[in-house]
Amino acid sequence: MTRPQPDPAGIDDLDLLDPHLHATHDLTPVWARLRAHDPVRRHDRFWSVTRHADVLRVVRDPDTFTSLQGNMLRTLLRGHDPGSGRMIVVTDGPRHAVLRRLLTPGFGPRTLGPITHSITEATRDLLAALVREGGGDFVTRVAAQVPLRAICELLGVPAKDRQRVLELTGQAMLGEGDTGPADMSARIAQSEILLYYTRLAAERRSAPGDDVISLLVSADAGLTEEEVLLNCYNLIIGGDETARLAMAGGLLALATYEKEWERLRADPGLVGTATEEILRWTTPAAHVGRVAARDTELAGRHIAAGDVVALWTVSANRDEAVFDEPGRFDVGRRPNRHLTFGYGPHFCLGAQLARAEIGALLTELRATVSAVEVTGPVTWLPSNFINGVAALPISLA
């Protein structure tokens, strides 16, 4: 259940771009050493930023550190993101503001109210089935299902298509950082997702509803077909991955730290703080990428225009300067200034939806489960960008 920790003194021998390094090792001591001794470190092709304060400074300043060329090392080191300037996550300035204003109503209380009710029902049903059947893989049986249902409702994806959308979403994120068959499979899945949304967007143009796709294709939006498709893709990937990985990693933490599970069971008032701690503890997006738009300085290091910068959120969320005992999982942690949803202009639009999904899981666990036991090997995703559990075999009693 625990992964080996590499010797932090051997940082020069570690390839942080290697997706399998992140799957097979716990890099916590490496991040701690970098925060303490080399918080803005130069690698061959990019800079690593590991302290909370420095990450904050970068994400607050899109004029100096732009998202336009991409937001992850995989695309930045290839030179360019194909969604640049058209997909909300890789836009800045006035265009980003336009896209954000367009999409924000789709994530407001009026829309999320009914979806939150559906999330609660789905979580209850899926957990009950897992208990009846004596357990299983929590990732595929619960954690992957709940966020998918929520984001599909948000986008107006018909129920008959949702399982296929889930399969394609998972395949699209495989091969991240690889160049072989896994990467080709991911590219094929990405193409299939875009083709699916081409058809769905066409249906919404002729028969609009109150879903996010209808907002994107409305005449007032003024978006091209490609912009609609790219933003649909961004929402389905982001909306599914963050909550899925947080839910799975959160349950693993509760199974590992039994005293914290008992604290949560005894006090319903801890659901909110436990949700935030799970988001901090799991940090589903290990890094966020930026490119320096001009020469600048960060933590005493000269960053040249054009340099790629990796903001290791997974490290910033364990920064001793911000979090008391950051290596301790604490369901009552206050304050909790984690950066899991980002900060500033690119703060995650779906933050409240993800919180609702995790909160529903914790509420239903408290109501229906007395014990959580890991029953087999836990595997982790091979990725330097997506951070989390790929398989979590459990039994619930």
C-alpha positions, -999 to +999 in steps of 0.1 A: +000+000+000+030+023+005+054+032-022+092+034-017+107+069-012+138+077-032+168+092-015+163+130-018+200+135-021+199+117-054+176+143-071+202+146-099+195+110-109+157+114-109+138+121-141+108+140-130+094+137-165+092+099-162+056+090-156+065+056-141+087+073-114+056+090-101+036+058-101+061+036-084+076+061-058+065+085-032+084+117-039+075+134-007+111+136+006+123+149-027+098+177-027+107+186+009+144+188+000+137+210-030+115+233-010+143+237+016+174+239-006+165+245-042+129+258-045+132+270-081+154+244-097+167+242-133+164+209-151+176+204-187+143+216-203+123+233-175+122+248-141+107+231-111+088+254-086+080+236-053+072+262-026+036+274-019+045+311-020+064+308-054+036+288-070+011+315-058+032+343-073+033+326-107-004+318-109-013+353-098+007+368-127-006+356-161+011+386-178+045+372-168+038+335-167+014+326-195-009+296-201-012+303-238+014+276-248-001+250-226-006+241-189+013+208-186+048+196-193+037+171-218+025+197-242+048+226-232+079+206-240+065+197-274+062+234-281+025+242-282-009+233-271-034+229-299-062+245-278-041+276-272-063+307-271-095+288-276-098+264-246-104+282-213-075+264-195-050+276-220-061+312-225-052+344-207-063+380-206-095+393-222-103+360-241-100+340-209-124+365-192-149+361-220-149+323-218-151+323-180-181+347-180-198+324-206-193+292-186-198+305-151-236+303-151-233+266-159-216+261-126-239+283-105-263+272-077-293+270-100-276+243-121-256+225-094-286+221-071-303+193-090-269+178-099-259+177-062-291+157-055-282+132-082-247+129-069-261+120-034-284+093-049-257+079-071-232+077-043-256+060-020-266+034-046-231+026-057-218+022-022-247+000-012-240-023-042-203-025-032-212-034+003-237-061-009-212-077-031-185-078-005-162-052-020-143-046-052-123-019-069-135+014-055-120+033-084-141+016-111-171+009-090-176+043-073-150+070-078-151+068-116-189+067-118-200+096-096-180+124-112-188+111-147-226+111-140-223+147-126-203+161-154-224+143-180-255+159-164-238+193-165-231+188-202-264+172-210-248+139-222-276+113-226-276+084-201-271+058-229-238+074-239-222+079-204-204+046-200-187+050-234-177+086-224-162+072-192-141+047-211-129+073-236-120+097-208-099+071-190-081+062-223-075+098-232-054+103-200-034+071-204+000+074-220+006+108-206+044+113-209+048+081-230+055+079-268+045+043-275+012+024-280-003+039-248+002+074-262-014+064-295-044+049-277-048+082-258-047+102-290-074+080-306-096+083-275-092+121-276-103+122-313-134+100-305-144+123-276-142+153-300-162+135-326-189+127-301-192+163-289-194+174-326-226+155-329-239+166-295-232+203-302-251+200-335-281+187-316-279+215-291-278+241-318-311+229-332-327+221-298-309+240-270-314+231-233-302+244-200-268+225-200-233+239-205-231+228-241-261+249-249-244+278-233-213+272-255-233+269-288-256+299-282-256+327-307-245+351-279-214+330-272-199+337-307-177+306-304-164+286-334-173+249-336-137+241-327-138+263-296-170+246-285-154+211-289-122+220-272-140+235-241-163+205-239-133+182-239-116+203-212-147+202-190-152+164-193-116+156-186-111+181-158-145+174-142-140+137-142-103+134-132-101+157-102-130+143-083-123+107-092-088+108-080-096+128-049-124+104-039-102+073-044-072+088-027-094+101+001-108+067+008-073+052+008-063+079+034-093+071+056-085+034+054-048+041+063-054+066+091-080+048+111-081+074+139-091+101+114-118+078+100-131+074+136-130+112+141-150+117+110-176+090+119-181+106+153-186+142+141-207+151+110-194+186+114-160+175+100-173+166+065-164+200+052-129+202+066-123+165+057-133+174+021-107+201+020-080+179+035-087+152+010-082+177-018-049+188-002-037+153+005-045+139-029-037+169-051-050+152-084-030+176-107+006+171-096+018+201-115+006+231-135+027+244-164+035+279-175+058+297-199+077+329-190+064+357-213+094+379-204+126+378-184+119+378-147+132+366-113+117+340-090+132+331-056+164+346-067+167+327-099+167+343-134+139+330-156+143+339-192+115+346-216+104+314-232+114+292-203+090+264-193+080+264-156+064+235-138+045+245-106+045+213-085+012+217-067+018+183-051+048+199-033+032+232-025+003+214-008+028+199+017+048+232+023+058+234+060+057+272+058+019+271+052+006+238+067+012+226+103+025+191+101+019+188+064+027+151+063-002+143+087-037+136+073-060+157+095-098+157+088-102+187+110-074+208+095-079+246+097-068+267+080-063+247+048-049+270+020-044+242-005-038+250-042-056+220-056-081+242-075-054+267-085-057+304-076-064+337-094-077+339-130-075+301-135-092+290-103-112+259-112-147+265-124-158+231-111-145+235-076-179+235-060-190+204-080-159+185-069-165+195-033-201+183-035-190+150-049-164+144-021-188+156+005-215+133-006-191+104-005-180+112+031-216+117+042-227+084+028-197+066+042-205+079+076-241+068+074-236+033+060-201+021+066-183+012+099-150-001+085-129+003+054-103-023+046-078-024+016-079-060+004-052-060-023-024-042-041-030-004-047-017+008-080-010+044-091-014+061-124+019+064-145+019+101-150+038+132-140+006+153-144-023+132-131-016+122-095-036+094-080-048+059-075-055+037-105-069+007-086-081+004-050-095-030-040-115-026-008-141-042+014-167-021+033-185-032+064 
